[in-house]
Structures are given as structure tokens and as C-alpha cells.
């Protein structure tokens, strides 16, 4: 087994994923072979692995930070919430079944064998495995059968460092309280903490370090200032959608995105939001779609029919159709593509109760949710412009109808998607479409007046990972973390 270190949080969204990515890039640059690992993740923002599995988007970013392709073993248990039937369980990259929350907790003891199997596989190819917890180990009411935090750490005998978010307030209570709620054996597994998202004068926090030390006997391994560049990296949690940048300049291209209740793969929006003259407006329930939107983009969803029903209940279907009548552009990605059609059927109750739901009727296609899940990387061209595209498909169902005779994409000879005769309504199954710089430029240039795209998205992600690594090298005692994991500073050079 390789050396390992686990970062567990005092709560959700404290920045564990970002710290693991930054540490992975920093240590990879030092010459170590590093692998990320998250035993259990809950997210509808997933990535496709080269072998046709799926894992959490954060682990795919962490793999990129390590300079390797993502693997299903980096996130062996992925939970994808999908409404009335609870969550879909993805085990080692493949759909394992569905379960409500109470039933899932009964399943966890059965899943630990697969979790440990994946962990051992990664350990066999790495000098160091960086493990990320989920939520907080202080949720002791869920401790029985835990596979995400201390349950995994004890089963795999991995040392733990806590991560706390000072930006949300109450950081002393969160650290001291987390320590107090753990069992003595779990407290003994703790080897200090990192305070994340600090703003202001760090010297003011020095007395707090002393207080935390007296209450817990834990050492502080770093106070990490707020990292502004985080907004340039794909987000894992839908909470990040609340902080999409506002208009950056007068006359910005306005892309309106209805906030679906079960929105999935929302990092499709990141490359658009990164453009200096593009404003991505997330339309919240209860709000109308802005009349001055240039584009309405219907995103992915983990429950197409349920979100389609909710979209119509909000009156957004009326707004979308009015937008088309005014000459606006509408695009649907994956589930959004399915919603643009005449009907979505789910005869086998895959996403919820069996039945069918009328679509928006803007594309003459019909979708049946049936068969195996499609999980694959794909490359090709946008038929309208010839621009190169690359991304991944992650969907259940087949979409057919007259408008598929005008496909949107050519993916190595396989046609994907559909468009209206005037080309103003379009949809396809390819996630990651807008990360392709050439396609994004061509799409936006339909709206711009001859201006060119301003962001090279993939290059920006790489540069941001390097900046994040530099940031952590400056503010985290990385050699101390390596020593806790079992690697001396000399062996890491």
C-alpha cells in the first residue's frame, strides 16, 4: 500500500475538493506519483472515464491535476439524486441501482468491499493517495456503516487532517465541535487541521490557533487565503451556481439558463461564464426568463420528466416559445435536448414513475428513456460551422424524429442531435461542448458582431491549477502533511 492522507471537512463546501486538486498538482510537480480518491460522492455533476464509467466531476479535475486520465476507482461510489426514487447508485463507474436515503444507509456495509478494492488498486500505482471525505465526520448519527469519512479511514488505516471554512463563520466551534463528537479512536486518527478561505489579516487568527490547540491538541498546518482563481475551475456542487459572475460589460451576450431542480453536469456553463463579454443568467424559480436574453440554454437534468413538468409549472415554457418567436436562439443539452421535443416517455420507470410527458414541441423529435446508459468520450465537428468539438455523452434514452435529419453534430461519422430548418433551435447529447474553444467562438460569433472569443478555456484551467498549487505551497505546511502520510520531505524531491 502507498502512503495516504485523508482530508475530512467540518462541513460540506469547505473546500476539500479544491485543496486536494491543488495538493495533487503541487506534489505531482515535486515528482511524486499521486492519485485522488473519494470513497463516496453525491453529485449530479459527473465525468466520463476513458473506460466508459462515470465519477464525480471533482475527481476528474483532481486526476487532471495529477496529469493522469480519470478512473472509476477514484470515486467508487457516486450517488446521483433523482427525485421521487431517491438517488441512483453508481458503483465503480456503472449503475448499480436506485435507493431512497434510508435504504442506502442499509446498503453501505455491502459497498465497503468495492470501496476498499478501488483504494487498493490506486495505491498499487501511486506513491501517495490523497483521499477526500464527504460532508463531515461529525454527523455521528450516520456513523454506523460509514464509508465516506472515519468509517473508511479506520477500514483503510489512513491518517486524517480536518479542513474548516472560516469564510462562513464559526470556525473555532466547527473544529472543536467536530473533535468533541468523535470517538477516542477517531480523535487519535486526527493529525491537525487546515483553515481555508481566509480573508484579511491572518495575524488576527493567531490567538484562535492557540485556543483550538488547547481544546483539541491539534496542530494547524496552514491558514489558506481565499483563492480567487477557484471560479475558473469546474465546480462540483450546485451551490456554485449561485455565484456565477454577473454582466462584465455593457452589451454582454446574455445567456439565460432556467434553474432546474435536478440540474446535472452544470459545468457545461463554465466556459461560457469565463468569456469576458458573456453573462450567464441563472433564472431562479419564480422569475421570468429575461426578455433581453440572446440565448436560452436548457441544461442537463437527472430527472428529465420531473424537471420538464416543473419548467412548465413555472411558465418558462411560455417564455421559451416567445423567445423563439422573437428570433432568439434556444439550445438544449442532453436532458434539455429531450425537453425540446414533442414527448419524453419513461415506460420502465427509470427516472421516476412510468409514463410520458409532453415536451416543448420546438423540435420534431420524441425521446424514450430505455436501454443501457450511454457513457463515452466523443469528438467530431459542428455541422453548421465545421468547428471541432470534444466532450462526453452521459445519458439514458434514444431520441428520434424528423428533425434528426438535420443533426447538430457529426461525431466521427455518428450524427448527434437535431435542429430546426432555420437553425435557431438545436439540441444534442454532447456534454462539454462549450469547452471546445473553436466551437464556442463559432457559436458566440453568431451573436457577436464579428468579435472573437476571449477565453481559451482548457488553457485557463491548467494555468489555474498551477496557480492553486503555488498558492498552497506558500500557505500550507506541505512537508508536514507528507510526513503525516508517511513520506519524508527528502523522498518527495
Secondary structure, DSSP 4 states (H G I P E B T S, - for coil): --EEEEEEESSTTSSHHHHHHHHHHHHHHTT--EEEE-SEEE-S-EEE-TTS-EEEHHHHHHHHHHTS---GGGSSEEEEE-GGG-EEEEETTEEEEEE-HHHHHHHHHHHHHHHHHHHHHHHTT-SEEEEEEEEETT-GGG-TT--SSHHHHHHHT--EEEEEESTTS-HHHHHHHHHHHS-HHHHHHEEEEEEEEE-S-GGGGHHHHHHHHHHH-PPEEEEEEP-GGGGGS--SSGGGGGG-----STT-EEEEEE--TTEE-GGGGHHHHTSTTEEEEEE-TTSPPPTT-SEEEE-EESSHHHHHHHHHHTTHHHHHHHHHHTT-EEEEETHHHHHTSSEEEETT-SSSSSEEEE---SSS-EEE--SSPEEEEEEEEETTT--EEEEEEEE--EEESGGGGS-SEEETTEEE-EE-TTSSEEEESEETGGGSHHHHHHHHHTTSSS------HHHHHHHHHHHHHHHHHHHB-HHHHHHHHT--TGGG-
